[in-house]
């Protein structure tokens, strides 16, 4: 079997901006599918690096791809899809993970030989080699897009119950272990990502800015001051604290909502 795809990756408006393993990221430099009343928004968006991006996986028949549910746009070649469920026990575990996190309960797996293309997104797509992170990372909610099927997902519990309650966040985060490449939907481009390496030290962040951290770090939510009065006077309140030895990937801004939808432009 053979296939040829025209006017996609060879399109003058399409630029490959990243590649790791079987994954690559393409970016549409201009949005030409516009109407007269949306053309101005599309032009300014392109000038400010607000562009459609797509994740592509070139399957070679050896390593499959685990995908966030609903992320696949099209495939070509001999590509098969399964639910990724390996029995009743695995199904129960996935149902629990889906119930306590913002990620989909069932993440389909794609195998075979061919090309898989994900739905376009306005967010930034980051590719991470787990070997550079000690083969084990924890993700902030809602960032997972895809990974090699050699990577296993599970949940990592916060260090204490008060972390989730005080921080108004969930008690669990998605954890990924193994060897391979991970694709994230990020609120910021790779050029703005901040990396912090800790060696038996601690990092305090006033807000939900951390995207990824190594699983060996202790993560809690604490008062910024030693007392309630001190925290109130300082004006910071609660902070996310990461302790130990490991790496944190941090965004300069908190994740935005409705990234995949242009704001409506009034014609009145």
KELONU-273052 format. One record per residue: x, y, z of N, C-alpha, C in turn; chain. Coordinates in Angstrom, 3 decimals. Last residue first. Example, Ala and Ser with C-alpha at 12.3 -4.5 7.8 and 13.67 -1.06 7.14 Angstrom:
REM residues 2
n.xx  n.yy  n.zz  ca.xx  ca.yy  ca.zz  c.xx  c.yy  c.zz  c
12.850  -2.250  7.080  13.670  -1.060  7.140  12.900  0.030  7.870  A
13.190  -5.690  7.800  12.300  -4.500  7.800  13.200  -3.300  7.800  A
REM end
This chain:
REM residues 268
n.xx  n.yy  n.zz  ca.xx  ca.yy  ca.zz  c.xx  c.yy  c.zz  c
-22.033  44.951  14.059  -22.984  46.049  14.239  -22.285  47.391  14.042  A
-20.486  42.813  13.979  -20.650  43.502  12.699  -21.628  44.678  12.807  A
-18.056  41.647  16.287  -19.378  42.218  16.031  -19.403  42.966  14.706  A
-16.436  38.684  16.350  -16.269  40.076  15.944  -17.635  40.626  15.572  A
-15.642  36.388  18.923  -16.590  36.836  17.908  -16.374  38.325  17.618  A
-12.414  35.023  19.164  -13.442  35.871  19.746  -14.353  36.390  18.625  A
-11.840  31.700  18.023  -11.643  33.147  17.839  -12.757  33.890  18.569  A
-10.987  29.009  20.022  -12.092  29.706  19.397  -11.738  31.183  19.250  A
-9.143  27.724  21.543  -9.383  27.199  20.210  -10.553  27.884  19.497  A
-9.060  28.838  24.054  -7.951  29.105  23.148  -8.294  28.733  21.714  A
-10.711  28.888  26.307  -11.266  29.161  24.982  -10.194  29.512  23.965  A
-8.386  30.204  28.745  -9.519  29.373  28.335  -9.964  29.782  26.936  A
-4.847  29.998  29.517  -6.063  30.721  29.157  -7.157  29.739  28.779  A
-2.571  29.348  32.178  -3.305  28.859  31.006  -4.590  29.640  30.783  A
-0.598  32.211  33.217  -1.470  31.093  33.519  -2.210  30.655  32.268  A
2.736  32.844  31.990  1.363  33.253  32.259  0.530  32.015  32.558  A
5.188  31.728  31.604  5.182  33.085  32.159  3.771  33.609  32.428  A
5.413  28.302  32.768  4.955  29.285  31.789  4.993  30.672  32.411  A
7.982  25.955  33.520  7.029  26.960  33.971  6.681  27.918  32.835  A
9.081  22.869  34.525  8.845  23.701  33.338  7.719  24.662  33.678  A
11.430  21.722  36.851  10.091  22.276  36.646  10.088  23.090  35.357  A
13.288  18.916  38.054  13.116  20.019  37.110  11.657  20.420  37.017  A
14.954  17.972  41.147  14.248  17.714  39.898  14.115  18.981  39.080  A
14.717  17.396  44.521  15.651  17.465  43.406  14.913  17.087  42.124  A
12.682  19.386  46.685  13.467  18.197  46.389  14.458  18.450  45.275  A
9.436  20.848  46.185  10.637  20.607  46.987  11.351  19.340  46.528  A
7.295  23.394  45.375  7.930  22.189  44.826  9.258  22.010  45.547  A
4.266  24.958  46.117  5.638  24.714  46.553  6.121  23.374  45.995  A
2.119  27.605  45.420  2.474  26.225  45.092  3.953  26.027  45.392  A
0.686  29.672  47.995  1.630  29.465  46.900  1.811  27.971  46.659  A
-1.715  31.994  49.277  -1.237  30.629  49.082  -0.300  30.547  47.883  A
-0.927  35.277  49.952  -1.816  34.180  50.324  -1.157  32.834  50.170  A
0.082  37.820  49.232  0.235  36.692  48.325  -0.717  35.548  48.647  A
0.195  39.955  50.991  -0.685  40.065  49.843  -0.633  38.892  48.897  A
1.515  40.277  53.368  2.320  40.149  52.156  1.508  40.206  50.894  A
-0.621  40.229  55.132  0.135  41.470  54.966  0.948  41.435  53.679  A
-1.394  37.530  54.885  -2.333  38.596  54.542  -1.606  39.909  54.293  A
0.869  36.186  55.794  0.415  35.971  54.422  -0.510  37.096  53.975  A
0.941  37.091  58.453  2.050  37.382  57.545  1.653  37.216  56.100  A
-1.427  36.005  59.409  -1.268  37.458  59.378  -0.156  37.842  58.408  A
-0.889  33.273  59.218  -1.991  33.824  58.433  -1.864  35.332  58.306  A
2.685  32.751  58.984  1.424  32.837  59.722  0.356  33.398  58.804  A
4.738  32.694  57.274  4.762  31.709  58.350  3.473  31.722  59.158  A
3.422  33.115  53.899  4.086  33.540  55.112  4.033  32.474  56.168  A
2.066  31.654  52.012  3.313  32.292  51.607  4.111  32.779  52.806  A
0.811  28.421  52.785  0.752  29.870  52.988  2.092  30.477  52.624  A
0.885  25.901  50.147  1.135  26.404  51.490  0.902  27.904  51.561  A
0.608  22.883  48.527  0.128  24.264  48.515  0.193  24.775  49.944  A
3.192  20.699  47.180  2.185  21.074  48.167  1.716  22.500  47.893  A
5.089  18.130  45.938  4.262  19.266  45.548  3.195  19.503  46.598  A
8.315  16.883  45.597  7.159  16.981  46.490  6.397  18.256  46.150  A
9.654  15.244  42.730  9.480  16.454  43.532  8.231  16.364  44.404  A
9.657  13.055  41.082  10.296  12.922  42.385  10.143  14.135  43.273  A
8.605  13.698  38.617  7.712  13.072  39.593  8.328  12.949  40.975  A
9.282  16.956  37.355  9.690  15.567  37.546  8.951  14.974  38.735  A
6.627  18.853  35.833  7.710  18.706  36.802  8.040  17.231  36.964  A
4.992  21.286  33.802  5.516  19.929  33.961  6.564  19.948  35.065  A
3.949  23.870  34.340  3.358  23.003  33.332  3.711  21.541  33.577  A
3.177  26.317  36.726  3.991  25.146  36.412  3.255  24.257  35.411  A
1.267  28.250  37.362  2.151  28.482  36.224  2.974  27.255  35.826  A
-0.897  29.137  39.132  -0.886  27.851  38.454  -0.027  27.923  37.189  A
0.639  30.975  41.871  -0.272  30.769  40.756  -0.028  29.440  40.079  A
3.422  31.674  42.929  2.139  32.266  43.277  1.200  32.159  42.078  A
5.660  29.190  43.797  5.031  29.885  42.674  3.662  30.389  43.108  A
8.769  28.242  45.025  7.424  28.685  45.383  6.865  29.533  44.244  A
10.990  25.572  45.262  10.473  26.630  44.404  9.055  26.947  44.845  A
13.884  24.330  47.017  12.449  24.490  46.848  12.130  25.669  45.941  A
16.335  21.639  46.968  15.914  23.008  47.244  14.412  23.108  47.041  A
17.937  19.594  45.849  17.593  19.607  47.271  17.215  21.012  47.721  A
18.155  21.321  43.233  19.022  20.316  43.842  18.841  20.412  45.345  A
16.135  22.089  40.433  16.329  22.123  41.886  17.259  21.001  42.312  A
15.918  23.997  37.565  16.455  22.763  38.130  16.708  22.955  39.619  A
13.524  25.377  35.543  14.204  25.548  36.836  14.631  24.179  37.335  A
12.707  27.057  32.595  13.116  25.798  33.219  13.873  26.099  34.500  A
10.096  28.654  30.874  11.145  28.797  31.883  11.429  27.430  32.491  A
9.158  29.426  27.555  9.127  28.480  28.667  10.335  28.699  29.579  A
9.287  30.943  25.302  9.005  31.638  26.557  9.002  30.713  27.768  A
9.739  29.237  23.195  10.684  30.340  23.386  10.483  31.061  24.715  A
7.567  27.561  23.111  8.787  27.036  23.722  9.789  28.148  23.982  A
4.644  29.589  23.929  5.560  28.900  23.022  6.816  28.451  23.751  A
1.924  28.813  26.218  3.002  29.682  25.748  3.921  28.905  24.822  A
0.064  26.954  26.957  -0.415  28.322  26.784  0.656  29.258  26.252  A
0.311  23.798  25.165  0.827  24.767  26.125  0.235  26.147  25.889  A
-0.197  20.532  24.897  -0.817  21.777  24.454  -0.517  22.825  25.514  A
2.498  18.197  24.346  1.654  18.992  25.224  1.008  20.135  24.468  A
3.698  14.973  23.801  3.252  16.215  23.168  2.257  16.917  24.090  A
6.557  12.980  24.425  5.274  13.471  24.909  4.962  14.784  24.210  A
8.398  10.087  23.528  8.148  11.519  23.368  6.716  11.837  23.775  A
10.169  7.664  25.589  9.452  8.117  24.415  9.243  9.614  24.449  A
9.823  5.511  28.365  10.695  6.143  27.382  9.887  6.501  26.153  A
8.155  6.155  31.530  8.636  5.324  30.433  9.575  6.086  29.522  A
5.221  7.740  32.780  6.477  7.029  33.022  6.854  6.217  31.795  A
3.291  10.434  33.892  3.704  9.647  32.745  5.087  9.063  32.999  A
0.430  11.484  35.705  1.846  11.124  35.730  2.145  10.212  34.546  A
-1.867  14.006  36.412  -1.493  12.947  35.498  0.016  12.746  35.541  A
-2.734  14.547  39.868  -2.215  15.015  38.583  -1.839  13.819  37.733  A
-5.265  15.007  42.396  -4.378  14.180  41.590  -3.925  14.919  40.335  A
-6.961  16.755  43.598  -6.041  16.048  44.482  -5.011  15.259  43.691  A
-7.439  19.968  41.956  -7.696  18.568  42.202  -6.640  17.941  43.095  A
-7.675  23.156  43.689  -7.318  22.312  42.567  -7.616  20.864  42.927  A
-7.566  25.093  45.700  -8.741  25.028  44.819  -8.434  24.237  43.556  A
-5.592  25.057  47.562  -5.255  25.600  46.250  -6.399  25.584  45.273  A
-6.833  23.821  49.711  -6.371  25.205  49.839  -6.115  25.832  48.485  A
-7.359  21.258  48.626  -8.434  22.087  49.165  -8.030  23.553  49.188  A
-4.816  20.309  47.862  -5.887  20.423  46.875  -6.979  21.368  47.352  A
-3.429  20.478  50.279  -2.898  21.101  49.072  -3.995  21.322  48.056  A
-4.715  18.919  52.141  -4.898  20.358  52.240  -4.373  21.083  51.019  A
-3.803  16.347  51.604  -5.152  16.715  51.193  -5.343  18.218  51.200  A
-0.423  16.252  50.326  -1.405  16.204  51.408  -2.745  16.717  50.895  A
0.857  15.840  47.913  1.523  15.409  49.135  0.584  15.380  50.327  A
-1.352  14.509  45.387  -0.683  15.606  46.071  -0.118  15.121  47.400  A
-0.719  11.558  43.471  -1.481  12.271  44.488  -0.664  13.411  45.065  A
-0.712  10.824  40.119  0.138  11.116  41.272  -0.630  12.004  42.226  A
-1.830  8.207  38.009  -2.117  9.421  38.764  -1.109  9.584  39.893  A
-0.537  7.257  34.758  -1.120  6.941  36.064  -1.429  8.266  36.746  A
0.563  5.900  31.636  -0.013  6.978  32.433  -0.611  6.445  33.720  A
3.560  4.993  29.926  2.406  4.583  30.722  1.894  5.752  31.557  A
4.908  4.865  26.699  4.771  5.640  27.932  3.476  5.247  28.629  A
4.742  3.625  24.312  5.678  3.043  25.276  5.615  3.750  26.628  A
3.232  5.151  22.661  2.524  4.134  23.438  3.435  3.392  24.396  A
4.094  8.603  22.847  4.385  7.268  22.354  3.690  6.249  23.250  A
1.320  10.910  23.180  2.623  10.376  23.574  2.841  9.050  22.868  A
-0.672  13.953  23.360  -0.309  12.655  22.791  1.030  12.206  23.357  A
-1.664  15.940  25.195  -2.238  15.771  23.863  -1.934  14.387  23.306  A
-2.112  17.386  28.387  -1.752  16.203  27.609  -2.455  16.196  26.255  A
-3.119  19.526  29.857  -2.023  19.777  28.921  -1.743  18.597  28.000  A
-5.011  19.230  31.919  -5.449  19.695  30.623  -4.367  19.915  29.591  A
-3.070  19.952  34.834  -4.302  19.462  34.223  -4.520  20.060  32.839  A
0.472  19.360  34.655  -0.666  20.148  35.093  -1.892  19.702  34.311  A
2.118  16.193  35.012  1.593  17.288  34.198  0.523  18.069  34.938  A
5.192  14.698  35.841  3.831  14.985  36.258  3.368  16.218  35.497  A
7.420  12.133  34.562  6.993  13.514  34.760  5.558  13.555  35.260  A
10.177  10.186  33.899  8.979  10.254  34.733  8.621  11.711  35.003  A
12.719  10.038  32.767  11.698  9.073  32.350  10.455  9.066  33.227  A
14.343  12.200  33.319  14.430  11.041  34.199  13.353  10.013  33.941  A
14.019  13.970  31.271  13.341  14.272  32.535  13.374  13.069  33.485  A
15.017  13.093  28.953  15.625  14.311  29.486  15.026  14.705  30.835  A
13.338  11.030  28.330  14.693  10.682  28.753  15.400  11.885  29.369  A
11.058  12.176  27.312  11.063  11.824  28.738  12.448  11.436  29.239  A
11.040  14.912  25.323  11.641  13.582  25.397  11.772  13.211  26.870  A
8.331  16.804  24.257  9.250  16.526  25.366  9.731  15.093  25.275  A
7.024  19.434  22.401  7.451  18.037  22.366  8.530  17.825  23.421  A
4.212  21.563  22.407  5.563  21.307  22.892  5.846  19.813  22.863  A
2.262  23.817  20.748  2.514  22.394  20.903  3.985  22.174  21.256  A
0.018  26.353  21.774  1.362  25.993  21.338  1.604  24.519  21.659  A
-3.371  26.729  20.508  -2.373  26.660  21.555  -1.020  26.271  20.954  A
-5.098  26.450  18.504  -4.452  27.762  18.596  -3.401  27.768  19.700  A
-5.081  23.442  16.556  -5.264  24.137  17.824  -4.583  25.485  17.760  A
-6.476  20.870  14.459  -5.706  22.101  14.654  -6.049  22.759  15.984  A
-6.310  17.375  15.295  -7.108  18.572  15.066  -6.247  19.819  15.257  A
-3.515  15.455  13.966  -4.436  15.886  15.019  -5.206  17.129  14.592  A
-2.855  12.772  11.851  -2.858  14.226  11.982  -3.916  14.622  13.005  A
-0.789  10.101  11.069  -1.909  10.540  11.894  -1.780  12.044  12.084  A
0.258  7.913  8.516  0.339  9.239  9.121  -0.945  9.556  9.866  A
1.677  4.607  8.687  0.954  5.681  8.026  1.142  6.985  8.763  A
1.169  1.523  10.155  2.080  2.333  9.347  1.267  3.373  8.592  A
0.202  0.861  13.570  0.275  0.551  12.150  1.322  1.386  11.457  A
-2.021  2.410  16.000  -0.878  1.602  15.602  -0.905  1.378  14.098  A
-3.245  4.380  18.568  -3.177  4.196  17.123  -1.886  3.455  16.781  A
-5.456  4.411  21.299  -4.115  4.129  20.813  -4.184  3.825  19.316  A
-7.436  6.778  23.221  -7.262  5.773  22.165  -5.799  5.624  21.754  A
-8.041  7.019  26.489  -7.152  7.626  25.504  -6.893  6.589  24.414  A
-10.696  7.574  28.572  -10.130  6.627  27.616  -9.290  7.397  26.597  A
-11.027  9.963  30.067  -10.965  8.665  30.724  -10.284  7.645  29.822  A
-9.102  12.949  29.568  -10.130  12.004  29.155  -9.918  10.646  29.808  A
-8.291  15.113  32.351  -7.959  14.391  31.135  -9.024  13.345  30.833  A
-8.721  16.242  34.762  -9.362  16.893  33.630  -9.046  16.198  32.305  A
-9.461  13.741  37.316  -8.576  14.665  36.600  -9.333  15.253  35.425  A
-11.160  11.923  38.392  -10.471  12.801  39.337  -9.491  13.743  38.647  A
-12.224  10.434  36.283  -13.135  11.087  37.220  -12.445  12.115  38.098  A
-10.045  9.315  34.969  -10.845  10.312  34.277  -11.750  11.095  35.220  A
-9.219  7.507  36.911  -8.328  8.596  36.530  -9.094  9.700  35.812  A
-11.427  5.772  36.938  -11.087  6.537  38.137  -10.218  7.727  37.777  A
-11.281  4.734  34.357  -12.485  5.453  34.773  -12.207  6.306  35.996  A
-8.807  3.454  34.485  -8.959  4.600  33.587  -10.201  5.407  33.950  A
-9.435  1.408  36.319  -8.401  2.389  36.625  -8.520  3.630  35.771  A
-11.368  0.021  34.903  -11.726  0.655  36.169  -10.713  1.727  36.543  A
-9.781  -0.878  32.744  -10.919  0.006  32.504  -11.317  0.738  33.773  A
-8.002  -2.586  34.043  -7.475  -1.392  33.399  -8.586  -0.389  33.130  A
-9.800  -4.563  34.821  -9.068  -3.811  35.836  -8.518  -2.516  35.269  A
-10.681  -5.546  32.340  -11.625  -4.910  33.253  -10.919  -4.058  34.292  A
-8.293  -4.721  29.680  -9.012  -5.592  30.591  -9.892  -4.811  31.536  A
-6.937  -2.610  28.464  -6.331  -3.944  28.477  -7.006  -4.883  29.478  A
-7.705  -0.044  26.273  -8.111  -0.728  27.498  -7.633  -2.175  27.445  A
-7.280  1.190  23.880  -6.173  1.187  24.821  -6.491  0.513  26.140  A
-9.112  1.157  21.869  -9.433  1.970  23.048  -8.269  2.068  24.015  A
-7.483  1.526  18.652  -8.065  0.738  19.734  -8.345  1.661  20.908  A
-7.069  1.851  15.160  -7.342  2.498  16.438  -7.953  1.503  17.414  A
-4.609  1.618  12.570  -5.722  1.052  13.330  -5.840  1.759  14.678  A
-3.511  2.371  9.368  -3.536  2.833  10.759  -4.786  2.301  11.439  A
-2.150  2.348  6.654  -2.684  1.222  7.411  -2.609  1.530  8.904  A
-3.079  5.609  5.391  -2.232  4.434  5.478  -2.919  3.330  6.256  A
-3.973  8.406  7.345  -3.822  7.832  6.020  -2.821  6.689  6.131  A
-6.321  10.194  9.386  -5.195  9.282  9.236  -5.151  8.803  7.786  A
-7.407  13.210  11.043  -7.449  12.236  9.956  -6.199  11.373  9.984  A
-7.736  14.143  13.754  -8.477  14.740  12.645  -8.560  13.797  11.452  A
-7.869  13.302  17.191  -7.522  12.877  15.831  -8.383  13.594  14.801  A
-8.891  14.019  19.660  -7.839  14.866  19.084  -7.515  14.501  17.642  A
-10.678  12.435  21.046  -11.219  13.472  20.183  -10.190  14.314  19.476  A
-8.550  11.831  23.794  -9.795  11.494  23.105  -10.307  12.684  22.298  A
-5.095  11.992  23.186  -6.234  12.514  23.937  -7.500  12.260  23.128  A
-3.404  8.961  22.300  -3.919  10.288  21.959  -5.031  10.697  22.916  A
-0.520  7.130  21.741  -1.658  7.314  22.643  -2.106  8.759  22.528  A
0.833  5.323  19.081  0.605  6.650  19.647  -0.635  6.612  20.535  A
3.352  2.704  18.678  2.055  3.333  18.500  1.995  4.697  19.162  A
6.159  1.564  16.969  5.675  2.271  18.150  4.352  2.952  17.843  A
6.182  0.139  14.464  6.830  -0.368  15.677  6.252  0.259  16.947  A
5.045  1.367  12.301  4.698  -0.025  12.541  5.311  -0.607  13.797  A
5.514  4.045  12.150  6.417  3.168  11.395  6.139  1.691  11.611  A
3.687  7.028  11.806  3.759  5.701  12.399  4.578  4.760  11.521  A
4.112  10.170  12.417  4.429  9.272  11.314  4.695  7.882  11.881  A
1.906  12.540  13.567  2.665  11.346  13.966  2.862  10.474  12.738  A
1.550  16.004  14.085  1.579  14.903  13.123  2.408  13.769  13.695  A
-0.388  18.661  15.268  0.567  17.606  15.603  0.422  16.481  14.583  A
-0.727  22.024  14.219  -1.187  20.642  14.196  -0.045  19.697  14.524  A
-1.950  25.340  14.725  -0.863  24.365  14.764  -1.453  22.962  14.812  A
-2.768  28.631  13.764  -3.185  27.232  13.883  -1.961  26.329  13.843  A
-1.560  31.386  15.736  -1.680  30.638  14.496  -2.159  29.219  14.779  A
-0.490  34.160  16.830  -1.691  33.369  17.117  -2.026  32.634  15.828  A
1.563  35.925  16.393  1.895  34.510  16.586  0.713  33.689  17.097  A
0.741  38.424  15.638  1.058  38.228  17.056  1.273  36.757  17.401  A
0.078  38.156  12.968  1.193  39.034  13.315  1.651  38.830  14.757  A
-2.187  36.539  13.196  -0.979  36.006  12.580  0.239  36.841  12.942  A
-3.964  38.396  14.354  -3.608  37.168  15.067  -2.319  36.581  14.513  A
-4.245  40.280  12.339  -3.566  40.668  13.566  -3.149  39.441  14.381  A
-5.639  38.612  10.488  -4.361  39.246  10.139  -3.588  39.625  11.394  A
-7.986  37.829  11.813  -7.035  36.814  11.369  -5.667  37.420  11.077  A
-9.232  40.327  12.188  -8.825  39.538  13.350  -7.786  38.503  12.959  A
-9.705  40.957  9.478  -8.850  41.822  10.299  -8.344  41.084  11.530  A
-11.455  38.918  8.632  -10.124  39.040  8.040  -9.194  39.881  8.899  A
-14.054  38.770  9.423  -13.065  38.142  10.313  -11.636  38.301  9.809  A
-15.604  39.989  7.532  -15.686  40.527  8.886  -14.724  39.846  9.866  A
-15.041  38.494  5.185  -14.697  39.920  5.255  -14.700  40.473  6.680  A
-13.656  35.360  6.398  -14.738  36.139  5.805  -14.356  37.616  5.879  A
-11.115  32.877  5.716  -11.723  33.954  6.495  -12.864  34.578  5.711  A
-8.812  30.995  5.369  -10.242  30.642  5.364  -10.999  31.644  6.225  A
-6.203  31.671  5.771  -6.838  32.174  4.557  -8.324  31.866  4.486  A
-4.071  32.422  8.120  -5.395  31.808  8.061  -6.134  32.420  6.881  A
-0.573  31.695  7.875  -1.704  32.592  7.671  -3.007  31.789  7.678  A
1.047  29.582  8.708  1.534  30.942  8.855  0.437  31.986  8.671  A
0.450  26.843  10.607  -0.100  27.566  9.462  0.241  29.041  9.638  A
2.872  24.541  11.589  2.186  25.787  11.924  1.729  26.462  10.636  A
3.457  21.251  12.838  3.407  22.209  11.740  2.551  23.399  12.162  A
5.508  19.002  14.492  4.509  20.062  14.666  4.595  21.002  13.480  A
5.914  15.444  14.797  6.331  16.739  14.276  5.179  17.718  14.453  A
7.006  12.297  16.107  6.114  13.452  16.126  6.756  14.665  15.448  A
8.760  10.247  16.400  7.785  10.115  15.312  6.828  11.301  15.224  A
11.345  12.311  17.570  10.852  10.962  17.377  9.915  10.885  16.190  A
10.420  15.603  17.058  11.075  14.676  17.987  10.478  13.290  17.772  A
10.238  18.857  15.835  10.223  17.438  15.491  11.002  16.656  16.530  A
8.800  22.003  14.825  9.395  21.126  15.834  9.296  19.684  15.356  A
7.786  23.409  12.688  8.460  24.176  13.732  9.094  23.302  14.805  A
7.141  23.597  9.313  7.447  22.659  10.388  8.276  23.388  11.441  A
4.590  25.535  7.910  5.989  25.509  8.336  6.161  24.485  9.453  A
2.523  26.454  5.253  2.747  25.505  6.345  4.248  25.408  6.642  A
2.177  27.956  3.009  1.737  28.560  4.272  1.983  27.653  5.474  A
2.925  26.321  0.934  3.775  27.473  1.237  3.409  28.141  2.551  A
2.731  22.814  1.541  2.027  24.069  1.310  2.927  25.238  1.734  A
3.750  20.411  2.225  4.457  21.133  1.162  3.764  22.437  0.787  A
1.963  19.420  4.020  3.259  19.836  4.541  4.092  20.581  3.490  A
-0.178  19.825  1.771  -0.288  19.875  3.229  1.046  20.329  3.800  A
-0.211  19.263  -0.954  -0.663  20.573  -0.469  -0.962  20.576  1.030  A
-0.765  15.716  -0.915  -0.378  16.947  -1.592  -0.927  18.167  -0.848  A
0.380  12.574  -0.130  -0.412  13.699  0.364  0.119  14.974  -0.281  A
0.123  9.284  -1.204  0.807  10.567  -1.400  -0.130  11.677  -0.957  A
0.666  5.835  -0.381  -0.169  7.031  -0.447  0.723  8.244  -0.680  A
0.437  2.278  -0.682  1.194  3.522  -0.743  0.225  4.687  -0.840  A
0.844  -1.197  0.000  0.000  0.000  0.000  0.885  1.254  0.000  A
REM end
